[in-house]
Amino acid sequence: MLTYVVPLLLLLNGLAAGVLFGTQLGGFPYLASLPADRYVHAHAFFGTRYDPAMPFCLIATVVCDVVLASRVEQAPARTLFAVAAVLAVATAVISVTKNVPVNRWMRTLDPENLPADFAERDPRGPWGAWNRRRSLLTILALAVNCAALGFLL
């Protein structure tokens, strides 16, 4: 069983960490530089591409970590897989409570007819800060998972 779960965990956690790392390097800086109307259009474009894949990667990462934490014999590895699961859960909680509501709101907006108070409600600052946090948590989960694997080799 571990023969299948370990590579799957690395793939899924790696994909999630890579996507979020990519948003830190280019995605969010690009979005932050755009005028409001182009930002709304670009955010909706990106959101419809990442939203289907990212929840799957995060939830499956948690499942794989829990399976490994409950099945491996080495205590340090069990502990690290459990820690990585908590980090991935924290990422999912931030996503659901802070980022997803903004993504949904952005998809309802017409870039050609923004609300008059959009400048005051522009979510880029808070969305970017929460995205940075979840990026760090997911990358940390990947590092912790890699450390756990060291105990299995």
Number of C-alpha atoms within 10 A of each C-alpha: 8 12 7 9 16 17 12 16 23 17 15 22 29 19 19 25 25 16 18 24 19 13 18 17 11 10 16 18 13 13 20 14 11 13 9 18 15 14 19 23 18 17 18 19 13 13 16 13 10 13 13 10 14 20 16 13 21 25 18 17 30 25 16 24 27 18 19 24 23 13 12 16 12 12 12 17 22 22 17 23 29 23 20 29 28 17 22 29 19 17 23 21 13 17 23 13 11 16 20 15 12 19 20 13 12 21 16 10 16 12 17 11 8 13 12 8 8 12 10 8 10 15 16 18 11 13 19 18 13 18 22 17 16 24 22 18 23 31 21 17 29 28 17 21 24 18 15 24 17 11 15 11 5
